[in-house]
Amino acid sequence: MSQVLSLLETDSEPAAVSAPAPASRSAWVEIDVAQLRTNFRLIREDLPARVGLAPVVKDNAYGHGALTVARAAVEVGARFLAVNTLEEADELRRAGFRTPLLLLGERHPDELPACVAHGWRVCVGELAIARELSRLAVEAGRTVAVHLKLDTGMGRFGVRWDELAAALPELVGLPGLEWEGVSSHFAMSDEADKSFALLQLERYQASLQSLIEAGIRSRFQHLCNSGGVLDLAAAHFNLVRPGILALGVFPSRVCRRLPGIAPVMSVKARLVSVRRLQPGDPCGYGLRYHASTPRRIGIVPVGYGDGFPRLRNVGEVLVRGRRAPLIGSVAMDAFAVDLTDVPDAQLWDEVVLQGRQGGEEITAQDLARWKGSVSYDILAGWRARLPRVCVG
């Protein structure tokens, strides 16, 4: 453990703080650090020792706090921390992390000098970028570690599997580059039908063989996202990139394994108003709701300005361990819920928008279903103006 912890400076602090909900806001996001560590431990124990971890902590670790999640990842010996922007990489470096950083996506040429200077690993899927990195490496008198990105069917980034042979002669001859890794990305790893994922795996394996025959022997081969980690052991190779799984959210309803994995994030608020509606009274913008009978309602001080979906008369929250339906339209800073069936609810009671209360739970998948989206969107959508509070 001491070797693992030496990868970062111990005097840097995470963005979130261990404290009660800040008095300045009656709404907040809780991050259960103990559960986060448990999730990483379960993932690590489920994988063979030869398979390294490259946890994805981009977009502030999907809203969970990049520094907090990165610390938990380092504790289980992460080989890389995967991000998407130079700003995200810089945040980790300034916080003292020494684990190698892997930049996903594609880079603009203007970003490459910083990558070379700081030793950040770049995923390269364009020959023009490979040429520029080679030039900068030679100019700096150093060898730059890069990861070749292959497009095996996702259709976004990377050298197409069926065009790799034509690109190989130039790739092999570029000075100053160490092809440290070869990556690709599954398009449908979390579906019950794995036929396309297996086709991508086949293309990836054939591409690896072509690279070996051309003289490129990478140290790391990585293809698996969270769905692949759970369901596609044949595609683990020696590095995997779990993202949402480490946060305790399974990537789909049919792709779920590992008992003990549980959500890390809860979103909570307090009732800031409790009032009554008479029959016929409206509530909220657009008059989307009218009381049909006398109703008791509560106002939650969270809205689409905080990342809560802009719902209308759909969805629920938890108050005193019971479900209270959302009524009317969600505004930028507030929405209303019907407390008629929670008669003991009082002003300043805790409201759970995402997470558990008593024996009930509102999941990220629930919110995604009401919004017509996916759980990734919900998790990453909670905005920074909701304070992050570490618990556990």
C-alpha positions in Angstrom: 0.0 0.0 0.0 2.9 2.4 0.8 4.1 2.0 -2.8 0.7 2.8 -4.2 0.2 5.9 -2.0 3.7 7.2 -3.0 2.2 7.8 -6.4 0.6 11.0 -5.1 1.6 13.7 -2.7 -0.2 13.3 0.6 -0.7 16.9 1.4 -3.2 17.6 -1.4 -6.9 17.6 -0.5 -9.9 16.5 -2.6 -12.3 19.1 -3.8 -15.1 17.7 -1.6 -14.9 18.0 2.2 -16.1 15.7 4.9 -18.7 17.7 6.6 -22.5 18.1 7.0 -24.5 19.7 4.2 -23.2 23.3 3.8 -25.3 25.9 5.5 -25.2 28.0 2.4 -27.3 25.7 0.4 -30.3 23.4 1.2 -29.2 21.0 -1.5 -26.1 19.0 -2.0 -24.4 15.9 -3.5 -23.1 13.2 -1.2 -20.2 11.0 -2.2 -19.8 7.8 -0.2 -16.0 7.3 -0.2 -16.2 4.0 1.7 -18.5 2.5 -1.0 -16.3 4.0 -3.7 -13.3 2.1 -2.2 -15.4 -1.0 -1.9 -16.4 -0.8 -5.6 -12.8 -0.4 -6.7 -11.7 -3.3 -4.5 -14.4 -5.6 -5.9 -13.4 -4.8 -9.4 -9.7 -5.3 -8.7 -10.4 -8.7 -7.0 -12.6 -9.8 -9.9 -9.9 -9.4 -12.5 -6.8 -11.5 -13.0 -3.6 -9.9 -11.5 -2.2 -9.4 -15.0 -5.1 -7.1 -16.0 -4.4 -3.5 -15.0 -6.9 -0.7 -14.3 -7.1 2.6 -16.2 -10.2 4.1 -14.4 -11.9 6.8 -16.4 -12.1 10.0 -14.3 -13.0 12.5 -17.1 -15.7 15.1 -16.6 -14.9 15.4 -12.9 -15.3 11.6 -12.6 -18.9 11.8 -14.0 -19.7 14.4 -11.5 -18.3 12.5 -8.5 -15.1 14.5 -8.0 -12.1 13.6 -10.0 -9.6 13.9 -7.1 -11.8 11.8 -4.8 -12.3 9.0 -7.4 -8.7 9.1 -8.5 -7.5 8.7 -4.9 -9.6 5.5 -4.5 -8.3 4.3 -7.9 -4.7 4.8 -6.9 -5.3 2.9 -3.6 -6.0 -0.3 -5.6 -3.0 0.3 -7.9 -4.4 1.9 -11.0 -1.8 1.8 -13.9 -3.3 4.9 -15.6 -5.9 7.5 -14.9 -7.9 8.3 -18.0 -9.2 11.8 -18.8 -10.3 13.7 -21.8 -9.0 17.2 -21.7 -5.7 18.9 -20.8 -7.4 20.8 -18.0 -8.5 17.5 -16.4 -4.9 16.2 -16.7 -3.5 19.4 -15.2 -5.9 19.2 -12.3 -4.7 15.8 -11.3 -1.0 16.7 -11.7 -1.5 19.9 -9.6 -3.1 17.8 -6.9 0.0 15.7 -6.8 -1.0 12.5 -8.7 2.0 10.7 -10.3 0.1 7.9 -11.9 0.5 8.1 -15.7 -2.3 10.0 -17.3 -4.0 8.8 -20.5 -5.7 11.3 -22.7 -8.7 9.8 -24.5 -10.3 11.3 -27.6 -8.3 13.3 -30.2 -5.9 16.2 -29.6 -5.6 19.5 -31.5 -2.0 20.1 -32.7 -1.7 23.1 -30.3 -2.3 20.7 -27.3 0.6 18.4 -28.2 3.5 20.4 -26.8 2.0 20.3 -23.3 1.4 16.5 -23.6 5.1 16.1 -24.5 6.3 18.4 -21.8 4.3 16.7 -19.0 4.6 13.1 -20.2 0.8 12.7 -20.7 0.0 9.7 -22.8 -2.0 10.6 -25.9 -4.4 8.3 -27.7 -3.5 8.7 -31.4 -5.9 7.8 -34.2 -4.8 10.3 -36.9 -1.6 10.1 -38.9 -1.3 13.8 -38.9 -1.2 13.9 -35.1 1.3 11.0 -35.0 3.6 13.0 -37.4 3.4 16.1 -35.2 4.0 14.2 -32.0 7.0 12.5 -33.7 8.4 15.9 -34.7 7.9 17.4 -31.2 9.5 14.3 -29.6 12.6 14.5 -31.8 12.8 18.3 -31.2 12.7 17.7 -27.4 15.2 14.9 -27.6 12.9 12.4 -25.9 10.8 9.4 -26.6 7.1 10.0 -26.2 4.7 7.1 -25.1 1.5 7.0 -27.1 -1.4 4.7 -27.5 -2.6 3.9 -31.0 -6.4 4.2 -31.3 -8.1 1.7 -33.6 -11.6 2.1 -34.9 -13.1 -1.4 -34.8 -16.7 -0.4 -35.3 -17.5 2.6 -33.0 -17.0 4.9 -36.0 -15.7 7.9 -34.1 -11.9 8.0 -33.4 -9.0 5.9 -34.6 -7.4 4.2 -37.5 -10.0 1.9 -39.2 -9.2 -1.7 -38.7 -9.4 -2.3 -42.5 -7.1 0.7 -43.2 -4.4 -0.2 -40.7 -2.2 -2.1 -43.2 -1.9 1.0 -45.4 -0.9 3.2 -42.4 1.6 0.7 -40.8 4.7 1.6 -42.9 4.6 5.2 -41.8 3.6 4.5 -38.2 6.5 2.1 -37.8 9.0 4.6 -39.2 8.1 7.6 -37.0 11.0 8.5 -34.7 10.6 9.5 -31.1 7.4 7.5 -30.5 7.0 4.5 -28.3 3.7 2.7 -29.1 3.1 1.9 -25.5 -0.6 0.9 -25.9 -3.1 -0.1 -28.5 -6.8 0.7 -27.7 -10.2 0.5 -29.2 -13.7 1.0 -27.7 -16.8 -1.1 -27.6 -20.0 0.3 -29.1 -22.4 -2.3 -27.5 -20.7 -4.2 -24.7 -23.6 -3.8 -22.2 -26.3 -5.3 -24.4 -27.5 -8.9 -24.1 -26.6 -9.5 -27.8 -22.8 -9.5 -27.9 -22.5 -10.2 -31.6 -21.2 -6.8 -32.5 -18.9 -6.7 -29.5 -17.5 -10.0 -30.5 -17.0 -8.7 -34.1 -15.1 -5.7 -32.7 -13.0 -8.1 -30.6 -12.2 -10.1 -33.7 -11.1 -7.0 -35.6 -9.0 -5.8 -32.7 -7.2 -9.1 -32.4 -6.5 -9.2 -36.1 -5.1 -5.7 -35.9 -2.9 -6.6 -33.0 -1.4 -9.4 -35.0 -0.8 -7.0 -37.9 1.0 -4.6 -35.6 3.2 -7.4 -34.2 4.1 -8.5 -37.6 5.1 -4.9 -38.5 7.3 -4.7 -35.4 5.0 -2.8 -33.1 4.7 -4.7 -29.8 2.7 -2.6 -27.3 3.0 -3.0 -23.5 -0.8 -2.4 -23.0 -3.8 -3.6 -25.0 -7.1 -2.1 -23.9 -10.6 -2.4 -25.3 -13.0 -2.8 -22.4 -15.2 -0.2 -20.8 -17.5 -1.1 -17.9 -19.7 -3.4 -19.9 -16.7 -5.2 -21.2 -15.2 -5.6 -17.7 -18.4 -7.3 -16.6 -19.3 -9.4 -19.6 -16.4 -9.9 -21.9 -13.5 -11.6 -20.1 -11.9 -12.6 -23.5 -11.5 -8.9 -24.2 -9.7 -7.9 -21.0 -6.2 -8.3 -22.4 -3.9 -6.6 -19.8 -5.7 -3.3 -19.2 -9.4 -2.3 -18.8 -11.0 1.2 -18.5 -13.9 1.0 -16.0 -15.9 4.2 -15.6 -19.4 4.1 -14.4 -19.0 0.7 -12.8 -16.5 2.0 -10.2 -19.2 4.6 -9.3 -21.6 1.8 -8.4 -23.9 2.1 -11.4 -24.2 -0.8 -13.8 -24.0 0.1 -17.4 -27.4 -1.4 -18.3 -30.2 -3.5 -16.9 -28.8 -6.6 -18.5 -25.2 -6.0 -17.7 -24.9 -6.4 -13.9 -22.6 -8.6 -11.9 -20.3 -8.3 -8.8 -22.4 -8.4 -5.6 -21.5 -5.6 -3.3 -21.2 -3.0 -6.0 -23.4 0.0 -5.1 -23.9 3.6 -6.0 -21.5 6.1 -4.6 -23.6 9.3 -5.3 -26.7 10.6 -3.5 -28.4 13.9 -4.3 -30.3 15.5 -1.4 -32.1 18.6 -0.5 -34.4 20.0 2.2 -38.0 21.1 1.9 -37.9 24.9 1.9 -41.6 25.3 1.8 -44.7 23.3 2.7 -48.1 24.6 1.6 -51.6 23.6 0.6 -53.4 23.7 -2.7 -57.2 23.9 -3.0 -59.2 22.2 -5.8 -58.4 23.9 -9.0 -55.3 25.7 -7.8 -52.3 25.6 -10.3 -48.7 25.0 -9.4 -45.7 26.0 -11.4 -44.8 27.5 -14.8 -47.1 26.9 -17.7 -50.0 25.9 -15.4 -49.0 22.2 -16.1 -50.7 21.0 -12.9 -54.0 21.8 -11.3 -55.1 20.2 -8.0 -58.1 18.0 -8.4 -58.6 17.7 -4.6 -57.0 19.5 -1.6 -53.3 18.7 -1.7 -50.3 19.3 0.6 -47.2 20.1 -1.4 -43.5 20.7 -0.7 -41.0 22.8 -2.6 -37.5 21.3 -3.3 -34.8 24.0 -4.0 -33.3 22.2 -7.0 -34.0 22.6 -10.7 -32.6 22.2 -14.1 -30.0 24.8 -13.2 -28.5 22.2 -10.9 -28.8 19.4 -13.5 -32.2 18.0 -12.4 -34.1 16.9 -15.5 -36.7 19.4 -16.7 -39.6 17.0 -16.0 -43.3 17.7 -16.1 -45.7 15.8 -13.8 -43.5 12.7 -13.8 -40.9 11.4 -11.4 -40.6 11.0 -7.7 -38.5 11.9 -4.7 -38.2 10.3 -1.2 -39.4 12.1 1.9 -39.4 10.3 5.2 -38.8 7.0 3.4 -41.8 7.3 1.2 -42.2 8.3 -2.5 -43.6 11.7 -3.3 -44.6 12.4 -6.9 -43.3 15.5 -8.7 -46.0 17.9 -9.8 -46.0 20.7 -12.4 -42.9 21.7 -14.3 -39.3 21.7 -13.0 -38.0 25.3 -13.0 -34.3 26.4 -12.9 -34.1 26.5 -9.1 -37.1 24.6 -7.7 -39.8 22.0 -8.2 -42.9 20.9 -6.3 -43.8 17.5 -4.9 -47.1 16.1 -3.6 -46.8 15.4 0.1 -50.4 14.5 0.6 -49.5 10.8 1.2 -46.6 11.8 3.5 -48.7 13.6 6.1 -45.9 13.8 8.7 -43.5 15.6 6.3 -42.3 18.9 7.7 -40.4 22.0 6.7 -36.6 21.3 6.3 -37.1 17.5 6.1 -34.5 15.8 4.0 -35.5 15.0 0.4 -33.6 12.4 -1.6 -33.6 13.1 -5.4 -31.1 10.3 -6.1 -30.2 7.6 -3.6 -31.7 5.7 -0.7 -33.9 6.7 2.2 -35.4 4.0 4.4 -36.2 1.0 2.3 -36.8 3.0 -0.9 -34.4 4.1 -3.6 -34.3 6.5 -6.5 -31.6 5.4 -9.0 -29.8 7.2 -11.7 -31.6 4.8 -14.1 -35.0 6.0 -12.7 -34.1 9.6 -13.4 -32.8 8.7 -16.8 -36.0 6.8 -17.7 -38.1 9.8 -16.6 -35.9 12.1 -18.7 -35.7 9.8 -21.7 -31.9 9.6 -21.4 -29.2 7.3 -19.9 -27.7 7.1 -16.5 -24.3 8.6 -17.6 -26.2 11.8 -18.6 -27.8 12.0 -15.1 -24.6 11.4 -13.1 -22.5 13.8 -15.1 -25.3 16.3 -15.3 -25.3 17.4 -11.6 -23.7 20.8 -11.8 -21.0 22.3 -9.7 -23.3 24.7 -7.9 -24.5 21.7 -5.9 -21.8 21.3 -3.2 -20.0 17.9 -3.1 -19.8 16.4 0.4 -17.7 13.3 1.2 -19.2 10.9 3.7 -18.2 7.4 4.9 
